[in-house]
Amino acid sequence: MSTVLATEELLLEPADNRVLANLCGQRDEHLRQIEQRLGVQISNRGNHFRIMGPVQTARMAAGLLRELFALAGNEHLDPQRLHVFLQDAAVDERVEAANGVPAAAVDGEVLRTRRSHIRPRGPNQRAYIASIRENDLCFGIGPAGTGKTYLAVASAVEALEQERVRRIVLVRPAVEAGERLGFLPGDLAQKVDPYLRPMYDALYEMLGFDRVARLVERNVIEVAPLAYMRGRSLNESFIILDEAQNTSVEQMKMFLTRMGFGSRAVVTGDVTQVDLPRRQLSGLRHVMQVLQGVPGVSFTFFSPRDVVRHALVQRIVEAYEAAEQAGADPGNGSDDAQSGPPAA
């Protein structure tokens, strides 16, 4: 079936050259970015814009330009700010819906912590938050920059502040990615601290430095390397395992069996960035097969379009995925670099 094309005419008023220049970007780079994401063509003369493309996406582009015009009057726009705006507007999913791909029905509630309210960006982040709230064990799997760890920490902080759990336990394997821990200064805790820094940063943002320090001192928040988990049973805890692609099969099983009464766990990782020895199977890749379909366990798979860092990160991830699919993956050779849900 051929796609029906249309032309949308748009007049943005009041005509303000400064706001229009901010909207269009240097050499119209913002317009080109919108064209690429929506699959339309945009031309303009002053404040008169013409948009050509499929009927639904042309109308969508016109609506987005109106919103951006209002935004450009109040703040400076750059490609990164535009990227975040388009992520918030879920343009990829709306384009798919316009092309007949049904959107997932997910809960868009905000994560509320004492210092901030965190709003999910895009349907995968919303589905991820809903899965964390509904399941005792949730996996977030996908490329860097998709918010897997940040949203998991935010969910843990929300659960702690609402007294649904009594403590937060943040775990990460201290796998050496070409470095050697033995040559770093300090005791073991100081050696592994840099590996745990991303989770500390999220906690500082949501709770404040002083409060995090007090909670760590009282052991309400515990940040520990995975090796410290063996033999423990964690009750009424919110447990997060970050960088889970660097666990062995045995470590993954050990971690998952630490869950006690009233606890829930979130496991995050990117199976395309495994730092294990080349022939060692990643515990995250293995568990994707083992626990599929188990009641109380959910998997959320992120894609490059969910990246909310610098816009270039999304293109980098897509380029690496294309190279891997072409058979040029130089990484872990123990099994294929699968980043999506396993085949049935």
C-alpha positions as CSV (number, residue, x, y, z in Angstrom):
1,M,0.0,0.0,0.0
2,S,1.5,3.4,-1.0
3,T,1.9,6.1,1.6
4,V,-0.3,9.1,1.2
5,L,1.8,12.3,1.2
6,A,0.6,15.7,2.2
7,T,1.8,19.3,2.6
8,E,1.3,21.2,5.8
9,E,1.5,25.0,5.8
10,L,2.5,26.6,9.1
11,L,2.7,30.3,10.1
12,L,4.4,31.0,13.4
13,E,3.5,34.3,15.0
14,P,4.5,36.8,16.1
15,A,7.4,36.9,13.6
16,D,10.6,37.3,15.7
17,N,13.9,36.8,13.9
18,R,15.7,36.0,17.1
19,V,13.2,33.3,18.1
20,L,13.1,31.9,14.6
21,A,16.9,31.6,14.4
22,N,16.9,29.8,17.8
23,L,14.2,27.5,16.5
24,C,15.9,26.6,13.2
25,G,19.4,26.4,14.6
26,Q,22.7,27.1,12.9
27,R,22.4,26.4,9.2
28,D,18.9,24.9,9.9
29,E,20.5,22.0,11.9
30,H,17.4,21.8,14.1
31,L,15.1,21.4,11.2
32,R,17.3,18.7,9.7
33,Q,17.3,16.9,13.0
34,I,13.5,16.9,13.0
35,E,13.4,15.8,9.4
36,Q,15.6,12.8,10.2
37,R,13.5,11.7,13.2
38,L,10.1,12.1,11.6
39,G,10.8,11.3,7.9
40,V,9.5,14.6,6.6
41,Q,10.9,17.6,4.6
42,I,10.8,21.1,6.1
43,S,11.4,24.3,4.3
44,N,10.7,27.8,5.5
45,R,10.8,31.5,4.4
46,G,10.9,33.6,7.5
47,N,8.1,32.5,9.8
48,H,6.2,30.6,7.1
49,F,7.0,26.8,7.1
50,R,6.1,24.1,4.7
51,I,6.2,20.5,5.8
52,M,6.0,17.6,3.3
53,G,5.6,14.0,4.2
54,P,3.0,11.3,5.2
55,V,-0.2,12.9,6.4
56,Q,0.1,12.0,10.1
57,T,3.8,12.7,10.5
58,A,3.5,16.0,8.6
59,R,0.8,17.1,11.1
60,M,2.9,15.9,14.0
61,A,5.9,17.9,12.7
62,A,3.7,21.0,12.5
63,G,2.6,20.5,16.1
64,L,6.1,20.0,17.3
65,L,7.3,23.1,15.5
66,R,4.6,25.1,17.3
67,E,5.7,23.8,20.6
68,L,9.4,24.4,19.8
69,F,8.6,28.0,18.7
70,A,7.1,28.7,22.1
71,L,10.1,27.0,23.8
72,A,12.6,29.0,21.7
73,G,11.2,32.2,23.0
74,N,12.2,31.3,26.6
75,E,15.4,29.3,26.3
76,H,18.3,28.6,24.1
77,L,17.9,25.5,21.9
78,D,20.8,23.3,20.8
79,P,20.9,19.8,19.2
80,Q,21.1,18.2,22.6
81,R,18.2,20.1,24.0
82,L,16.2,19.3,20.9
83,H,17.1,15.6,21.2
84,V,15.7,15.5,24.8
85,F,12.6,17.4,23.6
86,L,12.0,14.8,20.9
87,Q,12.6,12.0,23.4
88,D,10.0,13.5,25.8
89,A,7.6,13.8,22.9
90,A,8.1,10.1,22.1
91,V,8.2,11.0,18.4
92,D,9.6,7.6,17.3
93,E,6.6,5.8,18.9
94,R,4.2,8.3,17.5
95,V,5.6,7.8,14.0
96,E,5.3,4.1,14.5
97,A,1.7,4.5,15.6
98,A,1.0,6.7,12.6
99,N,2.3,3.8,10.4
100,G,0.1,1.3,12.1
101,V,2.3,0.0,14.9
102,P,0.3,0.0,18.1
103,A,1.8,1.8,21.1
104,A,2.3,-0.1,24.3
105,A,-0.2,0.7,27.1
106,V,2.0,1.7,30.0
107,D,1.7,3.7,33.2
108,G,3.4,7.2,32.9
109,E,3.5,8.0,36.6
110,V,6.3,10.1,37.9
111,L,8.9,8.8,40.4
112,R,8.7,11.1,43.4
113,T,11.7,11.6,45.6
114,R,12.2,14.3,48.3
115,R,14.4,16.5,46.2
116,S,13.0,15.9,42.7
117,H,10.3,14.3,40.6
118,I,11.6,12.1,37.8
119,R,9.5,11.8,34.7
120,P,10.2,8.8,32.4
121,R,11.1,9.6,28.8
122,G,9.5,7.4,26.2
123,P,7.4,4.2,26.4
124,N,10.3,1.9,27.3
125,Q,11.2,4.0,30.4
126,R,7.6,4.1,31.4
127,A,7.3,0.3,30.9
128,Y,10.5,-0.1,32.9
129,I,9.1,1.9,35.9
130,A,5.8,0.0,35.7
131,S,7.6,-3.3,35.7
132,I,9.7,-2.4,38.7
133,R,6.5,-1.5,40.6
134,E,4.7,-4.6,39.6
135,N,7.3,-7.3,39.8
136,D,9.7,-8.6,42.5
137,L,12.5,-9.1,40.0
138,C,13.0,-6.8,37.0
139,F,15.7,-6.7,34.3
140,G,16.6,-3.6,32.4
141,I,18.7,-4.5,29.4
142,G,20.0,-2.1,26.7
143,P,22.7,0.3,25.6
144,A,24.4,3.0,27.6
145,G,22.5,6.2,28.3
146,T,19.0,4.8,28.4
147,G,18.4,5.5,32.1
148,K,18.5,1.9,33.3
149,T,20.5,2.5,36.4
150,Y,19.3,6.0,37.1
151,L,15.6,5.0,37.1
152,A,16.3,1.9,39.2
153,V,18.0,4.0,41.8
154,A,15.1,6.5,41.7
155,S,12.6,3.7,42.2
156,A,14.7,2.5,45.2
157,V,14.7,5.9,46.7
158,E,11.0,6.3,46.2
159,A,10.4,2.9,47.8
160,L,12.6,3.8,50.8
161,E,10.9,7.2,51.4
162,Q,7.5,5.6,51.2
163,E,8.6,3.0,53.7
164,R,7.9,0.1,51.3
165,V,11.5,-1.2,52.1
166,R,13.8,-0.6,55.0
167,R,17.1,-0.4,53.1
168,I,18.7,0.0,49.7
169,V,21.5,-2.4,48.6
170,L,23.4,-1.3,45.5
171,V,25.7,-4.0,44.0
172,R,28.1,-4.0,41.1
173,P,30.7,-6.6,39.9
174,A,34.2,-5.2,40.2
175,V,35.4,-6.6,36.8
176,E,38.6,-5.2,35.5
177,A,38.2,-3.8,32.0
178,G,41.9,-3.9,31.1
179,E,42.9,-2.4,34.4
180,R,44.3,-4.3,37.5
181,L,42.8,-3.5,40.9
182,G,45.9,-4.7,42.7
183,F,47.9,-1.7,41.4
184,L,45.4,0.8,42.6
185,P,46.1,2.6,46.0
186,G,44.0,1.9,49.1
187,D,42.2,-1.1,50.6
188,L,39.6,-3.2,48.8
189,A,36.7,-0.8,49.5
190,Q,38.7,2.1,48.1
191,K,39.8,0.1,45.1
192,V,36.2,-0.8,44.1
193,D,34.7,2.6,44.9
194,P,35.2,4.0,41.4
195,Y,33.1,1.1,39.9
196,L,30.2,2.2,42.1
197,R,30.5,5.9,41.4
198,P,27.5,6.1,39.0
199,M,25.1,4.9,41.7
200,Y,26.6,7.3,44.2
201,D,26.0,10.2,41.8
202,A,22.4,9.2,41.3
203,L,21.9,9.0,45.1
204,Y,23.5,12.4,45.7
205,E,21.2,14.0,43.2
206,M,18.0,12.5,44.7
207,L,18.9,12.6,48.4
208,G,21.7,15.1,48.8
209,F,25.3,14.4,49.8
210,D,24.8,14.8,53.6
211,R,21.7,12.6,53.8
212,V,23.4,9.9,51.7
213,A,26.4,10.0,54.0
214,R,24.1,9.6,57.1
215,L,22.2,6.7,55.5
216,V,25.4,4.9,54.5
217,E,26.7,5.3,58.0
218,R,23.5,3.8,59.4
219,N,23.7,1.0,56.8
220,V,20.3,2.0,55.4
221,I,22.1,2.4,52.1
222,E,24.7,-0.2,51.4
223,V,26.9,0.0,48.3
224,A,29.0,-3.1,47.8
225,P,30.9,-5.2,45.3
226,L,29.1,-8.4,44.2
227,A,31.7,-10.6,45.9
228,Y,30.4,-9.4,49.2
229,M,26.9,-10.8,48.6
230,R,27.7,-14.5,48.9
231,G,26.0,-16.2,51.9
232,R,23.7,-13.3,52.7
233,S,19.9,-13.1,52.8
234,L,18.4,-9.6,52.3
235,N,15.0,-9.0,53.7
236,E,12.8,-5.8,53.2
237,S,15.4,-4.5,50.8
238,F,15.5,-2.9,47.4
239,I,18.5,-4.5,45.7
240,I,20.0,-3.2,42.4
241,L,22.7,-5.1,40.5
242,D,24.3,-2.8,38.0
243,E,26.6,-3.7,35.0
244,A,25.2,-7.3,35.3
245,Q,26.7,-8.2,31.9
246,N,30.0,-8.6,33.8
247,T,28.7,-11.4,36.1
248,S,29.4,-15.0,35.5
249,V,26.5,-17.5,35.4
250,E,27.3,-18.6,38.9
251,Q,27.5,-15.1,40.2
252,M,24.1,-14.2,38.7
253,K,22.5,-17.3,40.3
254,M,24.1,-16.4,43.6
255,F,22.9,-12.8,43.5
256,L,19.3,-13.7,42.5
257,T,19.1,-16.1,45.4
258,R,20.0,-13.4,48.0
259,M,16.4,-12.0,47.9
260,G,14.6,-12.4,51.2
261,F,11.1,-11.7,52.4
262,G,9.7,-8.3,51.4
263,S,12.5,-7.6,49.0
264,R,12.6,-6.7,45.3
265,A,15.5,-6.6,42.9
266,V,16.4,-4.8,39.7
267,V,19.2,-6.0,37.4
268,T,20.6,-3.7,34.8
269,G,23.2,-4.2,32.0
270,D,24.3,-4.0,28.4
271,V,25.1,-7.3,26.8
272,T,27.1,-5.6,24.1
273,Q,29.7,-4.3,26.6
274,V,30.9,-7.5,28.3
275,D,34.3,-7.2,30.0
276,L,34.6,-10.9,31.0
277,P,37.3,-13.1,29.6
278,R,36.5,-13.8,26.0
279,R,35.2,-17.4,26.4
280,Q,33.3,-16.9,29.6
281,L,29.5,-16.7,29.3
282,S,27.9,-13.6,30.7
283,G,25.4,-14.3,33.5
284,L,23.1,-11.7,32.1
285,R,22.9,-13.3,28.6
286,H,22.3,-16.7,30.3
287,V,19.6,-15.5,32.6
288,M,17.7,-13.8,29.7
289,Q,17.1,-17.4,28.5
290,V,16.6,-19.1,31.8
291,L,14.0,-16.8,33.4
292,Q,11.9,-15.8,30.4
293,G,8.2,-16.5,31.3
294,V,8.8,-17.0,35.0
295,P,6.0,-15.4,37.0
296,G,7.1,-12.3,39.0
297,V,10.0,-11.7,36.7
298,S,10.0,-9.0,33.9
299,F,12.4,-7.9,31.2
300,T,12.5,-4.4,29.7
301,F,14.7,-4.1,26.6
302,F,15.9,-0.7,25.6
303,S,17.0,0.4,22.1
304,P,19.3,3.1,20.8
305,R,16.3,5.5,20.4
306,D,15.9,5.4,24.2
307,V,19.3,7.1,24.7
308,V,18.9,10.4,26.6
309,R,22.6,11.5,26.6
310,H,24.3,13.5,23.8
311,A,22.4,12.9,20.5
312,L,25.7,11.5,19.1
313,V,25.5,8.6,21.6
314,Q,22.4,7.2,19.9
315,R,24.1,7.2,16.5
316,I,27.3,5.6,18.0
317,V,25.2,2.8,19.5
318,E,23.3,2.3,16.2
319,A,26.6,2.1,14.3
320,Y,28.0,-0.5,16.7
321,E,24.8,-2.6,16.4
322,A,25.0,-2.4,12.6
323,A,28.7,-3.6,12.7
324,E,27.8,-6.5,15.1
325,Q,24.9,-7.6,12.9
326,A,27.4,-7.6,10.0
327,G,29.6,-10.0,11.9
328,A,32.2,-7.5,12.9
329,D,31.7,-7.9,16.7
330,P,35.2,-7.9,18.4
331,G,33.7,-8.5,21.9
332,N,32.8,-11.5,23.9
333,G,32.9,-14.5,21.6
334,S,31.2,-17.0,23.9
335,D,27.8,-16.3,22.3
336,D,26.2,-13.8,20.1
337,A,25.9,-10.2,21.1
338,Q,22.2,-10.2,21.6
339,S,20.7,-7.0,23.0
340,G,17.0,-7.7,22.5
341,P,14.6,-10.4,23.7
342,P,15.7,-13.9,23.1
343,A,14.1,-15.9,20.3
344,A,11.2,-18.0,21.4
